[in-house]
């Protein structure tokens, strides 16, 4: 009986640790983040930077990335009620970290990934007026579990972003109608 309980206990411990086996927090394989994504949550220590019609309120469609090559992000920004297609090019400086010129100068760091489910980015955006910390949760599907959203909120607090500055975009107009279409207006994110 003791052996049976020991086996059951070990099974439960292994199963519990197995839940997060796909989560990566360093040594990212950048090629695995390539593909389609959806913007789920945004957060910033300066909330105005992610409010409606803000240039930092981008809705990702796809990412193309590989090790030591620029990461290309296709996203949409709402401008005057229209979804404007934007391409962001981010030059790698180390694994999971890149620099770009977008709404100022930005350093973008991938801080957590489950390649088949979600990505969490931390961005430090420098403009002539201010420096903002921005967090982004992207997912392979139009929404994620409440546990992932909670994890995102915890990481935001770690980076000095209060919970009330987290914006859930799953029910917002994320320009989904423009995805994959050539009808959206083209623009350069630079």
C-alpha positions in Angstrom: 0.0 0.0 0.0 2.9 2.4 0.8 4.5 1.6 -2.5 1.2 2.4 -4.3 0.9 5.7 -2.5 4.5 6.5 -3.3 3.9 5.8 -7.0 0.7 7.9 -7.0 2.6 10.8 -5.3 5.5 10.6 -7.8 3.0 10.5 -10.7 1.2 13.6 -9.4 4.5 15.5 -8.9 5.7 14.6 -12.4 2.3 15.6 -13.9 2.4 18.9 -12.1 5.9 19.7 -13.4 5.0 18.5 -16.8 2.4 21.3 -17.3 5.0 23.9 -18.0 7.4 21.8 -20.0 6.9 23.8 -23.2 7.5 27.2 -21.6 10.8 28.8 -22.6 12.4 31.8 -20.8 15.9 31.8 -22.4 17.9 30.4 -25.3 14.9 31.0 -27.6 14.7 29.3 -31.0 13.5 32.3 -32.8 12.5 30.3 -35.9 9.8 28.7 -33.7 8.0 32.0 -33.2 7.4 32.5 -36.9 3.8 32.2 -38.1 0.4 33.7 -37.3 -0.3 35.4 -34.0 -3.1 37.4 -32.3 -2.8 40.3 -29.9 -4.5 39.3 -26.6 -3.3 41.7 -23.9 -1.3 44.9 -23.8 0.0 46.8 -20.8 2.1 49.9 -20.2 3.3 51.9 -17.2 2.0 54.9 -19.2 -1.5 53.8 -20.1 -2.0 56.4 -22.8 0.6 54.6 -25.0 -1.8 51.7 -25.5 -5.2 53.4 -25.6 -7.4 53.4 -28.7 -5.8 55.1 -31.7 -2.3 54.9 -30.1 0.5 53.7 -32.3 1.6 51.2 -29.7 -1.8 49.6 -29.8 -0.9 47.3 -32.6 -2.6 44.1 -33.6 -0.1 41.5 -34.8 -0.9 39.2 -37.7 2.4 37.4 -38.2 6.0 37.2 -37.2 8.9 36.0 -39.3 12.1 35.3 -37.3 15.2 33.3 -37.3 18.4 33.3 -35.2 20.7 36.3 -36.0 18.3 37.7 -38.7 16.0 40.7 -38.4 12.6 39.8 -37.0 9.7 41.0 -39.2 6.3 41.7 -37.6 3.2 42.4 -39.7 0.6 44.2 -37.7 -2.3 46.6 -38.0 -2.8 50.0 -36.3 -6.2 51.6 -36.2 -5.9 55.1 -37.7 -9.0 57.3 -38.2 -11.2 54.2 -38.0 -9.2 52.3 -40.6 -6.9 49.3 -40.1 -3.5 50.4 -41.5 -1.0 47.6 -42.2 2.4 48.2 -40.8 5.6 46.2 -41.0 8.1 46.4 -38.1 11.7 45.3 -38.6 13.6 44.5 -35.4 17.4 44.0 -35.6 18.7 41.3 -33.2 21.3 42.3 -30.6 21.2 39.0 -28.6 19.0 35.9 -28.3 15.4 37.1 -27.9 16.3 40.8 -27.8 16.1 43.2 -30.8 16.1 47.0 -31.5 13.7 48.8 -33.8 12.7 52.3 -34.8 8.9 52.5 -34.1 7.2 55.4 -32.3 10.7 56.3 -31.2 13.5 53.9 -30.5 12.5 50.5 -28.9 14.2 47.6 -27.4 12.0 44.5 -27.6 12.7 41.5 -25.4 11.0 38.1 -25.7 10.7 37.1 -22.0 8.5 34.0 -22.2 7.3 31.7 -25.0 5.3 28.5 -25.5 6.0 28.3 -29.2 2.7 26.6 -30.0 0.5 28.8 -27.7 1.8 32.3 -26.7 4.6 34.8 -26.5 5.2 37.6 -24.0 7.3 40.6 -25.0 8.7 43.4 -22.9 9.4 46.6 -24.8 11.2 49.7 -23.6 10.1 52.5 -25.9 12.1 55.7 -25.9 10.7 58.9 -27.3 11.8 62.5 -26.9 9.1 63.0 -24.4 9.2 59.9 -22.2 10.2 56.3 -21.8 7.5 53.7 -21.5 7.5 50.0 -20.5 5.1 48.1 -22.7 4.2 44.4 -22.4 2.5 42.4 -25.1 0.8 39.0 -25.0 0.4 37.3 -28.4 -1.2 33.9 -29.0 -1.6 31.4 -31.8 -5.4 31.5 -31.3 -7.7 34.5 -30.8 -7.7 33.9 -27.0 -5.8 32.2 -24.2 -6.6 30.5 -20.9 -7.2 32.6 -17.8 -4.0 31.1 -16.3 -1.9 32.6 -19.1 -3.6 36.0 -18.7 -2.9 35.8 -14.9 0.8 34.9 -15.7 1.0 38.0 -17.9 -0.4 40.2 -15.2 2.2 38.8 -12.7 5.0 39.6 -15.2 3.6 43.1 -15.8 3.8 43.8 -12.0 7.4 42.5 -12.0 8.2 45.1 -14.7 6.4 47.9 -12.8 3.1 47.9 -14.7 0.1 47.9 -12.4 -2.8 45.4 -13.0 -5.2 48.3 -13.9 -3.0 49.2 -16.9 -3.5 45.8 -18.5 -5.9 46.0 -21.5 -7.7 42.8 -22.7 -8.2 43.2 -26.4 -10.0 39.9 -27.1 -13.3 41.7 -27.5 -11.9 44.8 -29.2 -11.8 45.4 -32.9 -8.4 43.8 -33.6 -8.5 44.4 -37.4 -9.2 40.7 -37.9 -11.2 41.5 -41.1 -7.9 42.9 -42.6 -5.8 39.8 -41.8 -4.5 38.2 -45.0 -6.2 40.8 -47.2 -4.6 43.3 -49.5 -7.4 45.7 -48.9 -5.8 47.2 -45.8 -3.9 50.4 -46.4 -0.1 49.7 -46.5 2.3 51.8 -44.4 5.8 51.6 -43.0 6.2 51.4 -39.3 9.3 53.5 -39.4 
